[in-house]
């Protein structure tokens, strides 16, 4: 087989496998006991909640990945790295939006990103409460099996904006985000990964956030780009470790947001 054909075969396998991981995560939740929904706070200042379900989902997904792709690395929110330095990495956030989860809100998601040679080649956003799943591979995103497409919005004045919590911005970020908010059509808050899913489905146009970890964002990159959107850092690059992320419905909108954030 040619290298190109081998790549297609592997990507097809990864696409199917991401669906299996989503199903496994949902099984953990449906089989959980009432006490598994209680949480403890990982933070010394503020709130960073974790539940037994977070930990059980990550444990289950790690086992499946290790069995199916034994040579790959895994990086997860709850249990860190295994096989760091491998060519392909699976990045897991078992419950993105645990604050929403413990409040009974539907915006939380299971996230899995696949990074190969530094490139985000595949991603999963699974939204169990909404019965919705976005999977991106080979530069294309599908929403519950059907093609997903960003709105294509090209200017801030027409853009529907989201951020999970505007009070998470610090210092100069506060004023920078407020410039964006005042320039856009409407702003919605508290959506977690659902906001990025809605950029990919054309229902929102712009998400701006700060302080994200790699497990928060690795799944989002392929999903947004596979729907025709643009995603990068506040400076117009790809500093994923910096945690300051813009997801936009089009490249012109992304570039306009970058320019205003730095104004």
ABEGO torsion letter per residue (X at the ends): XBAAAAAAAAAAAAAAAAAAAAAAAAAAAAABBAAAABBBBABABEBBBBBAAAAAAAAAAAAAAAAABAABBBBBAAAEBBGBGBABBBBBBABBGAAAAAAGBAABBBBBBBBBGGBBABBBBBBAAAGBBBBBBGGBBBBGGBBBBBAGBABAAABBBBBABAAABBEAAAAAAAAAAAABABBBBGAEAAAAAAAAAGABABBBBBGBBAAAAAAAAAAAAAAGBBBBBAAGBBBAAAGBBBBBABAAAAAAAAAAAAX
